[in-house]
Amino acid sequence: MNIYINGEQQQTECRNLLELVQGFALEGKRYAVEVNEMIIPKSRLAETPICEADKIEIIHAVGGG
């Protein structure tokens, strides 16, 4: 299906947000996920399905000094 991730159209076979996040290797890191302008808690990623044309924003914190 076609979705938008951080503004770019992409194809995915992922069925839910947890699968998508795992593909970006963000587990254990600080990040936030927004779908169609709604923030999704990490505890609900596995139960949140991905649908055609969803607009997903994934933001992760980068440390620095």
N, C-alpha and C positions, 0 to 999 in steps of 0.2 A: 504494500500500500504506500501511497505518497503522503508524507508528512513534512512539516517545516520544523527544523531544529535550528534555533538561534537565527532565524530569518532565512535559512537556506533550505531549499526543497531537497528531500532525500527519500530514498526507498528504504523500507524496513520490513523485516519479517517478524519483529518483536510484537508480542501480543499485549504486553503491559509495560508500565513505566519502569518496573524493577529490571526487566530484561534489557531495556534500553540503557539504563544507567550502568548495568553490569558491562555492557558493550563499550562504555567509555572508561572503564576501570576506575570509577569514582568511589567505590565502596571503601569505607573507613576514612574518607576525606570529608571535608566540610563543603557542602553543596546545597543548592536549593533547586527545586523543579517547579515550573509553572506551566500549566496547560490551559490554553485559551484564556489567558489573563487570570487564572485561578491558581494560587499556590497549593501544592499538594504536599501534605506532611510525609516524611520518610516512612512512617508506619503504614501508610496507605498506598505505597508505590505498587506493591504486588497485586493489589485488588483494583487498581485503576487501569482500565483498558485503554489501548491506543486506537483511535478511529481515523479513518481516511480524512486527510486535510487538517488534522490537528496542528495547532501552532504551539510548539513546545520550546520553552526557554530553559536551559540548564546553565546555572551559574555556579562556579566553584571558587572558593577563597584561595588566594595565593599568598603565602607568607613572604615577608621581606623585612628589611631593616633599614 
